Amino acid sequence: MMSDMRLFRKTVAVVTTFFLVVVSSRILAVADETPRSWAIVTLTGSATINHAPAVSGQTLFAKNTIATAISSSLTLDVPRATRLEVAEQTELTVEVLADLLHTELKTGHLRLSTLQGTTTRDEILPGLSVVSDPTMPSDFTVAAKDTSFELRVTEGAVDVVDSRETSKGRPVTHVGPNMTFSNAGLLQTNNDQNNLTTRQSAAIFIAAGGALAILFTVIVTGNHPVVDGFGGCVTVSGESGC
């Protein structure tokens, strides 16, 4: 009888332990599914988050709809050292997923800065989005209004993915540093080339000025003796004394 009671107690203890382990695992899983805070707001002026007034220092969760008023700006510090700066009169949605920061720009202007290892995806227009290269840091701005858009990359690289062009075999456009992509196409601004052009223009101007000075000297001096070079050759009235 005593042995049966001991066996029963042991069975109950094992079953209870197993039940507690299962319950604890489920609690942790639910906690992981719960949206966690991911951004702190720095606000200048006025803005709304999820249609409620935004406040500096506000903590955000999961997916949010953000809109800034005129003469206002808002900065979000999001996981994995990503910073998102929202300019005035901008409306967008922002969502932090496990492996990327996903934004959808409806209208306005925003700037994104990321460190290596962070991927951002921003939808500019239906079917058109930009994706940062996670293998390097990036810094770029995106602007959109109605059907117009512009992407400017300062650092890193961004791919413009246009699902509307997939059937034409041109789904992706690579945009590197100092490059701009917009409705007008892909443009490149190279400061070094601009500086070189300026120097070349200055050199041409100086050379032209020197030539004019020599010509002016020849006209003024007329038939006066002119010493030519190191050899002391003298030319008088068209006759050479060399």
N, C-alpha and C positions, 0 to 999 in steps of 0.2 A: 504493500500500500504506500509506504514511504517512498519507494523507488518510483512508483507511478506519479506521485506528487512532484518529485524532483524533475522528472522528465517533462511533466506538464509546464512547470515553471521555466525550465530552460527553453522549451518551445515558444512560450509566450515572450520571453526576453528576446529571442532571435527574431520573431515576427515583429515585435515592437521596434527593434533596432532597424530592421529593413524598412519599415514604414516611415520612420523618422528620416532615414537617408533619402528616400524617394521624395518626401515632402520638402526637405531642405533643398534638394536639387531643383524642384519645381519652383520654389520661391526665388532662387537665384536666377532661373531662366526668365521668370516674369520680370524680375528687376532689370535684367539685361534688355528686355523688350521695351521697358519704359523709357521714353525720350529723356535724354539727359541734357543739361545746360551746355551750350556750345558757343555762346557769343556774349560779349559785353558791349553795350552800346555807348558810343561817345557822340552826343548830339549837339549840334549848333543850330539854333532856330527852332523850327517845329516840324514834326513828322508823325506819322501814324504807323503802328505795327499791328497787323490784324485788325485794322479799322479802329484801334484805340490809341489815344495819345502816347507817344513814345517818351521815355525818360532816360536821361543820362545815367549810366550804370545799370541799366536794365539787363536782366539775364533772359536769353531766348531759348526756345526749345524747338526741336524738330523742324517743321516747315513754317515759314512766315511770309506774309505779304507786307511789303514795306512801301511807303510813299512819302516823299519829302516835299515840303512846301517851297515857295520862292524864297531865295536868299537863305536857304537852309542846307545842311549837309549832315551825313550820318556815317560813322565808321564802325565796322564790326570786326572784332578780333575772334576768329574762328579756330577750330582745332588744327593742329599740325602747322601752326605759325602762318596761317593764311590771313591776310588783311583785305577787307573789302571796303572801299570808300564810295559812298553813294552821294552824287552831286544833287543840286537843287532840282526841283520839279522832275523827279525820277520815280518811276514805279516799277517794282520788280518783285519776284518771289525768290526766296532763298531756302535751300534745303541742304542739310548736312547728312550725307549717307556714309556708309562704312568705309568706302574707298575713294570718295570724291566729294567736292563741293559743287552742288548743282544750283545754278541761278537761271532765271528766265526774265530777261529785260523786256518790259513792255514799252517803255518810253523813257528817254533821259540819257544819263551818262554815268558810268561807273568805272572804277579802277580796281584791279585785282593785283595783289602781290603775293607770291608763294615762294616757299623754299623747295629745295630738291626733295623729291619723294611725294609731293602733293599734286593731285590732279584736280583741275577745275573745268567745269563744263558750263558754258553760258549760251543759252538760246537767244539769238537776236531777233530772228523772224521765224515764222513757221517753216520748218525744214532746214533752217540755217543756224548752225551753232559753232562755237569756237571751243577748242579743247587745248589746254596747256600741256606742255611736255613735262612729265614728272621726273625726267632724268636731270633736270637743271632748274635753277631758280628762274622765276619769270616775273615780269612787270609789264602790264599792258592795260589799255583803256578801251572801252567799248561804248559806242553811242548809237542810239536808235530813235527814229521818229517816223511814224507811219511806215512807209516802205523803204526809207533811206537808212543806211547804216554805215558805220566806220569803225575799223579796228586799227589801233596803233600799238605796235610792240616796241617797248623801250629796252627790255632785257629778256633773254631766253628765247623761246620759240612757241608758236601757237599754230595749230592746224584749224583751218576753216572747213567744216564738214557741211556740204550742201547736198542733202538727200535728193533735191530736185534735179541735180546734175548727174545722179548715179547712172541713169539710163544712157547718158551721153559719154560716159567713161571719164568724167572729170569731177569725182565726188569730193576731193580734198585739195586744198591749197595751203602750202606751207608758208607761213609768215615769220620771218626772222627779225633780229634786232634792227631798229631804225627803218622798219618797213611799215607801210600802211595799206590796208585792204578795205575797199569800200565798193559802192555801186559802180564806181568808175574803173574798178579793177585793182591790180596790185602795183603799188608804187614803192620806190626805194629812195630814201634820203641818206646820202653819205656825206657827213660833215667834212671828212678828209678831202674828198673830191672838191667840195665847195671851197675849202681853204686853198687848195692847190690852184683852182681857177682864179681866185683872188690874187694870189702871188704871181701867177702868170700874167694877169692883166696889168699888175703893177710893173713887172719887168718890161712888158711891151711898151707901156707908157714912158718909162724911163729911157728905154732905147730910142723911142721916137723923139723924145725931147733932146737927147744927145745928138741925134742926126740933124735936127733942126738947128741946134746951136752951132754945129760945125758948118752947116750951110750958110748961116748968118755971118759967121766969122770970115768965110771965104768971100762973101759978097762985100763986106765992109772993108776988108784989107785990100781988095782989088789987086794992083800990080806991085804992092809992097813986097820986099823980100820975105820969103818964108823959109825957115830952116826945117828940113825934112829929116826926121829921125836922128839916130845916134851918129850917123856918118857925116853930118854937117853939110849935106848936099844943099846947095842954094839955087833957087830958081828965080830968075829975073826976066821979066818981059817975055815969058814963054821959052827962054833958053836955059838949058840946064848947065850948071857948072860942075856936075859930078864927074 
